Every structure is written in structure tokens, then in C-alpha cells.
Amino acid sequence: MKSSTNTLLMAMFELHPKLAQDTFYIADLPLCRLLLMNDRRYPWLILVPRQASLTEVYQLDQVQQHQLWDESALVGKRLMQFTHADKLNIAALGNQVPQLHVHHVARFHNDSSWPAPIWGLGTPQPYQPEQSQNVIASLQQIFADVSTHLD
Amino acid sequence: MKSSTNTLLMAMFELHPKLAQDTFYIADLPLCRLLLMNDRRYPWLILVPRQASLTEVYQLDQVQQHQLWDESALVGKRLMQFTHADKLNIAALGNQVPQLHVHHVARFHNDSSWPAPIWGLGTPQPYQPEQSQNVIASLQQIFADVSTHLD
């Protein structure tokens, strides 16, 4: 994809309403928006490439794919360091929300779904307002050095 | 990670027995072994970086990460072209089999688990011997140009 097309598609980016409803904004990294899922059962971050009309990773050009996965590795590694979790789960599914997004879930051997994948199990438990403020502030600090913008 | 270390870790690679048991060998790509899950409910390919002692993507060095995801994009795109599926699901979980492996599952709006993720749902349905031979042969042809070795 030509870079002028990329620029246009990035200008047209809008977060899917379902993602906007279920998450908190953390930061914009160079390519992706970083979100926290509002479900305190798991430390759960989502990366959304800020480009319109994407459903599959391979629709990004190779430079953007590498950028996406560089951001994914950074987010995954820092999430694991921050949480001291046992395993990281990464997934790009999109069966229910078609906009391309990549889950990063820090898993513990004693979490409520272990060892099953988390999707579709149990009921989300939203953060209490004060909890979410603290978690968001901590995450924004952790990713401040790679953020291009903070709301 | 230094490249001499990578070379040593690649020499030490052995496929996890559970992956060996549940899959068919398709090919070796430059970094990863390509496997077909023996479950005819879904077209389901798995990439396993041929390096010992890996559990997380971010443990690969950046060059290898890019190679992994280049191979993932190629495998995902060709799998979708081959199957005319509706959605690709990509996941690196590893909660049950710790060896780093990346699932690529071609999903259909009328498959048995849609829109849920496939893991942990229902019972695997192994291919009939003749079926598996045909599918393996087709897949080996599709990936012949990027295979470094065929068993």
C-alpha cells in the first residue's frame, strides 16, 4: 500500500463503538491506539492500528506489520513485567468486532479461566471508578516514553 | 540475542510431543515449522519457530520476530485465499503447550463454533487418512516456494 494511501486511511480512523464502549484509552503509540479492557478479571490490553478499513493483519503493508508487532512485543513484555504474570496470550480474532485489534492478556495459573482462553467465559467485571483511574495512570506512566499523544 | 546463540538454539529445537501428536507436518519455512492441526472442523495451521526454550514471542530477537510475522502474514493470506474463509483468527496462547506456537485458523460464518474462538469448544474431528493425504499435498504445493525442506 502506498504511503499516501496510508496517510489517508489513518486520517479516516475511528475506533469501533464496541471497543470504545468496553475499554479505557491509555495512549497512542506510533501506529496503534493502546486500550485497557474494562474487565478487572485480567490485565488485558488491546492494540488497534489507527487506520480505517482494516480487518486482517496482512492488509497492512510490511513496514506497518513490523511496527504493529514491535508495539505488540513492547506492550506484551512491559505488561508481563508490570503484572508478574505466568503467561501472555496474544490474539487477533475479530469475529465479533471486525476492526483489526490485537489482544494482550496477562494470564495467571490461578485466574478464573486458566488454562482456557478467556474469550466467552464468565462475565466481565468492570473496574470500580477509583481502581480504573489508578490502573490507567500506572499504564500511562509505563508507556509514556513511547506515546505520541495522551488524551 | 546474539546470532551464535540463535544458531545453537535452532540446533536444539524439538517439537513438543503434544504438537507432534495433534498435527501433520507440512513444511519448514525459513524460521518456523508449518503444521496442520488434525481437526477437519477448521482449516487450522500452526507456526512453530524452530528454536529451543521459547514461550513468548518477545523472547525472539527483533529480526526473528519480523521473520515470524512475515511467515504468519504469508501463511494467513494464502490460507484465506485457499479456503475462501470469512475471517482469519491468529493466536499465540501456550497455556497448555508452553512451546511458542502461533495458530492460524480460517473461520466461516457457518462453522461449528462461530463467532466464538475455537479453543476448548466441541471435540476434534481427525481427518480420514485419504483426506489428510490430499490436504497435506495441497498445502505442501501452496507453500513449496517458501519451504526450505520437505520431509
Interface residues (C-beta under 8 A of the other chain):
Chain A: T55 E56 V57 Y58 Q62 Q65 H66 W69 D70 S72 A73 L74 G76 K77 M80 K87 L88 N89 I90 A91 A92 L93 G94 N95 Q96 P98 R107 W114 P115 A116 P117 W119 G120
Chain B: T55 E56 V57 Y58 Q62 Q65 H66 W69 D70 S72 A73 L74 G76 K77 M80 K87 L88 N89 I90 A91 A92 L93 G94 N95 Q96 P98 R107 W114 P115 A116 P117 W119 G120
